[in-house]
Amino acid sequence: MQQLFSSIGVLATTLVLLIGLLRSNPFGAACDGLDKLFGAPPKWTQVTNVYRNPRTQEITHGDDPTTSLDGLKQYWHQFPRASRIVFIGNSQMHTISLAPGEPPTSSPEKTYVDLVMDTVTRAEPNELLYRLSSSGMSYPEVLWELNYMIDDSDLRPNMVVLQMNYQSFWTGNIRDSLLPMLARPPFRARIEALAASGRPDAQAYEDALHRYDQVEARDQTKFNEASNAGLTSVFVPHLTPGYEMETRVRTWLDKVEPPPQRAELRESFEDFLYRGRLYLLQLKPSTARSIDGSRLFAAQSAVDSIAELCNANDVHLILFNAPVNPNVALYRTSRDREAYQRFVANTASRYNLPLFDFENTIRAELWGHLLNGPDPLHMGRAGHRQMAKQMIQAMDSFLVTN
């Protein structure tokens, strides 16, 4: 009996502490304390009230692109004769980091891609524009999503405007949120072909297929066990009270503290660790790097495949070098910069693609600040407006001469 009361006491104490942790979110308060101590900009400089429109944006920013694109398919289906233009890139396309002196506003803020869309659709109402962006997007992921869109006549774009950014060569994996797209057999066949191609980026697709198949096999096993009353035969309540108690506690916890709140706590904890790394180790939000080896070859191969895919499907591809904060060093050496610029220029030349170079066009005072240093990627309000003007001018010039 004493052991029973002891077990109940431990469980009750654990539950109380867990609920207290979830309700109070101490890591969020710790983050705020570190920001204040080290003089970080106010939170409102990282704009959260941004313009959202599922008909022109992948509003989940990579968290659930399948649902977003399925909604876009239904919308675009209504305009079979419209010209479709898709902008693809990283978080620079959907994030605003207010520059010093820029006040907050109550109105939803628009990024440069939104502003370009406004201008284009006013002049050409028969053109449909869409922004496909996610934080840390890799070029294998761009190829993945483009294959998904081109595989469907209601999603196939006429033009793709692709952001080229040195930072995007640092990543090369396929995130889990893209895996549900494999449920479409024709698309899966495309990815299987990429995985079997033997190219430097093939491993990313092979790994994604393996992870998807593992999840599907696990789900099927659970379904089969439930259908055959497998759980009943293995977990008999009076013989396995621990299992039954855990199941009931988990169910109760989902009601008391839903998964989104637990996800928020996890994100706050990760933010706390990130701030500790920056503040206590005196690092900056960005670090100059050299990119070489298999990671570089995989990214370059994916870019080549993107160009080949667009060419094979009569999709006009435009490349543009993304703007870079002048106060941030992305390249570790001059050779890194030269190698990156040479690859982009050679790609444009090899596939006869237009290339807009905006890398050094946004002045330092138009960029935001992130925690203890200049924001390496995100512009302020005026920076986005300037970028929109440059993009419109470059696109107008290209269309006039072609």
N, C-alpha and C positions, 0 to 999 in steps of 0.2 A: 504493500500500500504506500509506503514511504517513497519507493522508487517511482510509483505512478504520479504522486503529487510533485515529486522533483521534476519529472519529465514535463508535466503540465506547466510548472513554474518557469522552466527554461523556455518552453514554447511561447508562453504568454509574454515573458520579458523580451524575447526576440521580436515578436510581433509588434509590441509597443515601440521598441527602438526603431524597427523598420518603418513603421508608420510615421514616427517622429522625424526620421531622416527624410522620407518622401515629402512630408508636409512642409518642413522647414527649409529644405534645400540649402544646407550650410555652404555648399561649394559656390552657389551663386553669390552669397554674401561675401565669401572669401575673395572671389574674383573682383567684386566691387571695391573691397578694401585694398587689394593690390593695385587696382587702377588708380584709386585716389592717392595712395602712398607714392606711386611712381609717376604721377602727373599725366596719366593717359587722357586723351580727348574725351569729352562727354559721349555717352552712349548714343545720343541722338544724331551724332555725326555719321553713324553707320545707319543709313536710311532703311527703315523697315516698311514705310508706307509708300511702296512702289506701285506703279500702274500694273494691273493684272488683267489679261484678256486671253482666255483659253483659245480664242479663234486666231490669235496672232502670236501666242507664246506657249512654249512648253512650261507651264506654270509650276510644275513640281521640281524643276531644275535637276532632273535626272533621277528623282526618287521614284517616280511611277510613269515613265515615258510611254509605256504601252497604252495605258488608259488615255493619256493626253493625245496620242496619235490616233487612237480609235475615234476619239471625239472630233479631231481635225478631219479625219476621213469622211465622217458624216457631213461636216460643214462644207468641205471642198466639193463633195459629190454634187452639191446644188449648183455649182458653177463650172460645168465641164469645159467651157471655152475660155476660162480665165487663165492668165499667165501666172505661174506660181514661182515665187522667189523665197528661198530658205537661207537665212543667216545662221551659221553654225560656229560656235566658239565656247570659250570658258566663261567664268563668272563675271568677267569684265563687261559682258553684254547685258547682265541683269542686276548689277550692283552699283550703288552710288555711295561714295565715301566723301562726305562734304569737306571741301577745302577750308582752310582757315579763313574766317570772315563770312562764310556762307551761313545764313541763319536757317533754322528749320522752317518748314511750311506745313500747313494742314492739308494741302492738296496732294494727291498721289503724284509721285515724281516719275518722270519718264527718262529712260536711258537713251543713248544715242540711236539704238536700233528702233526704238519706239518712235523717235522723232523722224528718222528716215522714213519709216512706214507712213507717218502722217503726211509727209511731203509727197511721197510717191503716189499714195492712193488718192490724194486730192487732184493730182495731175492726170493719173491713169486709174480710174475707178475699176477697170477690168483686170487689175493686177492684185493678186493675193500674196501678202508677205507673212512670213512666219519666222519666229526666233527659236532655235533649238540650241539651248545652252545649259551647261551644268558645270559646277565647280570641279576643277581638275580634270576636265574632259581630255581624254587621250585620243590620238588619231585612230587606233584600232576601234575605239568606241564610235568615232565619226563614221568609219567605214561600215560598222555594224548597223548603225541607225539608217545610214543612207541605203544600204541594201534592203532594209525593212521597208523603206518608203518607196524605193524604185520597184520593189516586188509587187506593189499594189498600184493599179492605174489611178485610183482616187487619191493617192498620196504622192505620186511621182512628180517631183518638181521640174520646172523648165530651166531654172537657174539656181545655182548654189554659190553663196558668198562665204568663203571659208577663211576663218581667222588663222593666221600663222603666228605662233608665239613660241619663243624659245623655251618657256616654262613647260609647254605642252609636250616637249620631247622628254621630259623627266618621267612621265607615266606611260604605262603601256598595257594595263590590264583591262578586263571587261568587268564592270561593277555588277553586283548581284541583281540590281533592279532592272537590268536589261535582259536577264535570262528568260523571263516569261514570253518574250517574243519568239522563242524557239518552239512554242506550241503550234505555230503556223508551219505546216510541212514544207511548202515551197521555200520559205525563208530559211528553215533549218538546212535544207539541201544546199542553199548558198553558203551557209556558214561551214558546213561539212567540207565543201569544196575548198574554202579558204584554209581550213585546218589541215587539209591534205595537200596543200599547194607546195609545201617545202620552203616557203618564203620565210624571211626572218621574223615576221609577225604571226606566223601560223600557230605558234605555241599558245598565244593569247586566246585564239578561238577554240583550240583543242581543249584547253583548260576550262573554258566557259561551258563547252558541251559536256565535259565530264562532271562539272559541278551541277549543271541542270539535271543530268541523268541521275545523279546521286539523290537529289531532292525528290525527283519523280519516283524513284524506286522506294525511298523511305515513305512517301505518302501512300504509294500503292500497298506497301506492306501493312501500314496502319489500317488502311481501308479493308484489306483482306482479313486482318485479325478481328476487326470489329464485326465484319460480315459473318465470320465463322464463330463468333462468340469466343474468340481466342482470349480476350482479356478476362472474361468470366471464368474460364477454365484455369487461368494462371493466377489471377488476383482474386481470390475469394475473400470478401471483406473481413470475416471473422478470423481468417488465417493470416491476413496481411494488413493489420490495422495501420501500420505506418504508411503504406501506400495510400490507403483510403483517406487518412488524415491529411497527407500532403496534397492530395487531389482537392479535398474540400477547402483547405487553406488557400491554395492557388486560386480556386474559383472565387472565394470570398475576397481575396486580395485584389482581383481584377475589378470587383465591384467597388471596393473601398478606394483603391488607387489605380485607375485605368492605366493600360500600357503607355499611352502618350505622356503621362506624368512621370513614369519611370524612365522613359526615353529622355525627357527633359533633364532629369537628375543626372543621367549618364553623360549627357552633353555638357552639363555644368561642370561635372568632374573632369572631363576631358579639357574644357576651357581652363580650368584651374591649373591642370598640369602644364598646359601650353603657356600660360602666363608665368608660371614658375620658371619654365625654361627660358623665357625671354628676359624677365626682370632679374631673377637671381643669378643667372649665368651670363647676364649682360649681352644676350644675343639680339638680333634684329629679326623682324618678320620675314625678311628675305635674306638669302645667302647666295653669293656668287658661286656658280658651279661650273664644272666641266662635265659635259655629257659625252660619253663614248661607249664603246663596246656594244653588247647585244641590245641594250635598251635603245640606243640611238639608231641602230640598224633596223630594229622593229618599227620604230616610229616613222623612219624614212620610207620603209617598205609600205606601210599603211598609207602614207600620203601618195605614193606612186599608185597604189591600188585604187585610191579614191579618184585620182585623175583618170585612170583607165576605165573605171566603172562609169563615170560621167560621160566620157567619150563614147563608150559602147552603147549608151542609152540616150544619146543626143541631149544631154543635160549640160548647159553652159556652166563652166566652173570659173569663178573669179577668186583669186587669192589676194589677201591683204595682210601686210605686216602690222600687227597690233601695236598701238602706242605703248611706250614704256616710260615710267616715271624717271626723269633725268637725275633724281636724287638717289636712285637705286641702282646698284651694280648687279646685273643678271649674269653677265659673262665673267668667268674667272680670269680668262686671259684674252688678249686680242685675237689669238688664234681661234678661240671658241666663237667669237663674234664673226670672224671671217668665214669659218666653216659653216655656220648656220646661214649666213647671208648668201654664201655661194650655193648651198643646197637649194634654198628657196628660189633663187634666181635661175638655177639650172633646171629646176622642176618646171617653172613657168615657161622657160625656153623650150624644153624638151616636148612639152605637151601643148605648146602654143597657147598659153593661158595669160590673160591680163593679170598684172601684179600691181597693187596699190601699196605704196610704202608710207605708213603713218608712224613708224617707230619713233621718230624724233620730232613729232609735230605738236605735241601738247606740252605747254610750258610747265615748269616745276610748281608754280603757285596754283595751278588748277587741279592738283592731285590731293587726295585726302591723306590723313594720318591714321595709322593703325597701332594702338597701344603705345609702344615706346619708340616708334620710328615711322618713316614715310611709308604710306601704303604702296606696295610694289606693283599693284595691278589695277586698283580702282580709282577712277576719276571723280572729281566733284561735279556739281551741277553745271558750272560753266564749261568744264572739260568735256562733258557729254555733249553739250550744245556745239562746241567747237568741232568735236569729232563728227557729229551728224552733218555739219556743213561740209566738211572735207569729204565725207563718204558720198554725199549727194553730188558734189562737184565731180568727183572721180567717176562715179557711175554715169553721170550725164555725159562726160567727155568720152567715156568708152562707148556708150550707145550711139553718140553722134558720129564717131569715127568708124563704127562697125554697122 
